[in-house]
Amino acid sequence: MALGVTQQLPADEKHNYSRDYLNDQIAILLGGRIAEEITTNNLTTGAGNDLERATELARRMVCEWGMSDAMGPLTFGKKEEQIFLGREIAQHQDYSEDTALKIDHEVKRFVTENYHRSHVILTESKETLVKMADALLAREVLDADQVKRIVAGQPLDAQQPAAARVPVVDEDEARPRQKERAPMVPSLNKPLPQSSGARAQLPFTMSRRGSPSPFVHCEW
């Protein structure tokens, strides 16, 4: 369960990412942990997934995309795809232990540098950070325009009241019910006598066109 989520919608479709863009993404991922430090002077487990994603992104920058000046334009770690059990992907280490130490050092450098950069920005903007937290407590959700207004020091629009919920009416219940017609033939409460050769008079009448409604007699 997430206690807070920040969604970044792309302004346009991107298929190519620069090193500056990826560094900014790492700094954004570390913002939650830094906000805890400068506001509560404490650390929690809430930033666990952010730290994992930031570390994985920095490792891909070093091992897959050749964005480390110290390691050069090289890739490290050959991926092997297993053809059984859901096609699991395993990464084979095709470099020495000394190279592995250098990779770890570069991954840590990417994360640490962006951590300090994000820490400076949030420390200088602590007042704005607190205002944004208060707005989230009051509104629960902030869109991009509202975030920009808070950063610019502009007041937010008055919160609109929740629309009254319209009761859902079943179509069958809303349709006017037709008045039930009386049955033309009343139900027989008692069975008719079954006497041979006797004339039994039925307790109902049947009308014919152009003639009165005489009793109908049947013989058994």
C-alpha angles and dihedrals in degrees: 000000000000119000091200136003131200114199120195113200114200115242089216138359112284129194099162125056127194126218091249091054092051091048089053090051091054090049090051092050090053093050095089094056091046092049089056091052098049097041105036100017087226141095128233137180093254094099095053096110092043091055091048093051093046092051093047091049092051091049092052090050089057103035104032110023102036094231096142115100091203095052096038129211095325136119123225129199122035115231117226119194118211115219094211137062097031096323096280117199118226125186117225118211106230097170137075129266091253090056090048090056090051091050091051090049092052093047090052091047093054092050096042096048093050090045092058092044092052091044092057093049095049094043091054090046098043093126091055090046091055091048090052091050091051091050090051091052090052099041104022091212131053124187126208095268092052092049090051091050092052092049090049091050094245122140120251123242118265111276111255115234116247112266116253111260112245112223114242112236121201113240092227091053093045092051111091111250117237118237110260113246121229112251114259091218115045118221118262110240094185127039117249118254113264099212118153115240094001122126111234122195115220114225094232139066133224123207125220127198115268094006137082121259107264125183113269115229126199129189127211 
